[in-house]
Amino acid sequence: MARLAHKIVGTGPDLVLLHGWGLNSGVWSSLLPQLSRYFRVTLIDLPGHGESRMQPLTDLDKLVDQVLE
């Protein structure tokens, strides 16, 4: 499986933001300046969204492992 596109901004405790269905990590752009002042924010584009290419979803556990990377 291909790696998921992601972006890391800021410093501090880790905060991972996942977008909802039909969106991409850009949905968080208005909150990112404030959050990145206090957190190391990781934005993830799920498969087929934003900059992550489409992948067949045959195993939910594999998708979870990709997000955990």
LOPA-965892 format. One record per residue: chain; x, y, z of N, C-alpha, C in turn. Coordinates in steps of 0.1 Angstrom, whole numbers, plus 5000, padded with zeros to 4 digits. Layout:
N
ATOM   cadena   n.east   n.north   n.up   ca.east   ca.north   ca.up   c.east   c.north   c.up
ATOM        A        X         Y      Z         X          Y       Z        X         Y      Z
...
This chain:
69
ATOM   cadena   n.east   n.north   n.up   ca.east   ca.north   ca.up   c.east   c.north   c.up
ATOM        A     5008      4988   5000      5000       5000    5000     5009      5012   5000
ATOM        A     5004      5023   4993      5012       5035    4992     5010      5043   5006
ATOM        A     5020      5051   5008      5019       5060    5020     5008      5070   5018
ATOM        A     5002      5074   5029      4992       5085    5028     4999      5098   5028
ATOM        A     4994      5108   5020      4999       5121    5020     4996      5128   5034
ATOM        A     5006      5135   5039      5004       5141    5052     5013      5154   5053
ATOM        A     5009      5162   5063      5017       5174    5065     5018      5176   5080
ATOM        A     5029      5180   5085      5032       5182    5099     5035      5197   5101
ATOM        A     5028      5204   5110      5030       5218    5113     5030      5220   5128
ATOM        A     5039      5229   5133      5039       5233    5147     5048      5225   5156
ATOM        A     5048      5228   5169      5055       5221    5179     5047      5219   5191
ATOM        A     5050      5209   5199      5043       5207    5211     5037      5192   5211
ATOM        A     5027      5190   5219      5021       5176    5219     5015      5173   5206
ATOM        A     5015      5160   5202      5010       5156    5189     4994      5157   5189
ATOM        A     4989      5162   5178      4975       5163    5175     4973      5158   5160
ATOM        A     4966      5148   5158      4963       5143    5145     4949      5146   5141
ATOM        A     4947      5152   5129      4934       5156    5124     4931      5148   5111
ATOM        A     4919      5142   5112      4914       5134    5100     4902      5141   5095
ATOM        A     4901      5142   5082      4889       5148    5076     4878      5138   5075
ATOM        A     4866      5143   5072      4854       5135    5070     4853      5131   5056
ATOM        A     4842      5124   5053      4839       5118    5040     4838      5130   5029
ATOM        A     4844      5128   5018      4842       5138    5007     4851      5150   5009
ATOM        A     4859      5151   5019      4868       5163    5021     4883      5159   5020
ATOM        A     4891      5168   5024      4906       5165    5025     4911      5173   5036
ATOM        A     4924      5172   5039      4930       5179    5050     4929      5194   5049
ATOM        A     4926      5199   5038      4924       5214    5036     4912      5219   5045
ATOM        A     4903      5210   5049      4892       5215    5057     4897      5221   5070
ATOM        A     4909      5218   5074      4914       5223    5087     4922      5236   5085
ATOM        A     4923      5241   5073      4932       5253    5071     4929      5265   5079
ATOM        A     4916      5268   5083      4913       5280    5091     4917      5278   5105
ATOM        A     4918      5265   5110      4922       5263    5124     4937      5261   5126
ATOM        A     4944      5257   5115      4958       5253    5116     4967      5264   5122
ATOM        A     4965      5277   5119      4974       5287    5125     4973      5287   5140
ATOM        A     4961      5286   5146      4959       5286    5160     4964      5273   5167
ATOM        A     4960      5262   5161      4964       5249    5167     4979      5247   5166
ATOM        A     4986      5251   5156      5000       5249    5154     5008      5257   5164
ATOM        A     5002      5267   5170      5009       5274    5181     5011      5266   5194
ATOM        A     5003      5256   5196      5003       5248    5208     5006      5233   5206
ATOM        A     5004      5229   5194      5005       5214    5191     5014      5212   5178
ATOM        A     5019      5200   5178      5025       5195    5165     5014      5188   5158
ATOM        A     5008      5195   5148      4996       5190    5141     5000      5182   5129
ATOM        A     4994      5170   5128      4996       5161    5116     4983      5161   5109
ATOM        A     4983      5165   5096      4971       5165    5088     4973      5153   5078
ATOM        A     4963      5144   5077      4964       5133    5069     4953      5133   5058
ATOM        A     4957      5131   5046      4947       5129    5035     4944      5114   5034
ATOM        A     4932      5110   5036      4928       5096    5035     4929      5091   5020
ATOM        A     4929      5078   5017      4930       5073    5004     4919      5079   4994
ATOM        A     4924      5084   4983      4914       5090    4973     4910      5104   4976
ATOM        A     4916      5110   4986      4913       5124    4989     4925      5133   4990
ATOM        A     4924      5145   4986      4935       5154    4987     4947      5149   4978
ATOM        A     4959      5148   4984      4970       5144    4977     4973      5129   4979
ATOM        A     4964      5121   4985      4966       5107    4986     4959      5100   4974
ATOM        A     4966      5091   4968      4960       5084    4956     4950      5074   4961
ATOM        A     4940      5071   4952      4930       5061    4955     4936      5047   4957
ATOM        A     4932      5040   4967      4936       5026    4969     4924      5018   4972
ATOM        A     4924      5005   4968      4913       4997    4971     4912      4994   4986
ATOM        A     4901      4996   4992      4900       4993    5006     4895      4979   5008
ATOM        A     4905      4970   5010      4902       4956    5012     4904      4951   5026
ATOM        A     4911      4960   5034      4914       4956    5048     4915      4968   5056
ATOM        A     4905      4970   5065      4904       4982    5074     4917      4982   5083
ATOM        A     4921      4971   5087      4933       4971    5096     4945      4977   5089
ATOM        A     4947      4974   5076      4958       4980    5069     4957      4995   5068
ATOM        A     4945      5000   5066      4943       5015    5065     4946      5021   5079
ATOM        A     4942      5014   5090      4945       5019    5103     4961      5020   5105
ATOM        A     4967      5009   5100      4982       5009    5101     4988      5021   5094
ATOM        A     4983      5024   5082      4988       5035    5074     4986      5048   5082
ATOM        A     4975      5050   5088      4972       5062    5096     4982      5063   5108
ATOM        A     4984      5052   5114      4993       5052    5126     5008      5055   5122
ATOM        A     5012      5052   5110      5025       5055    5105     5028      5070   5107
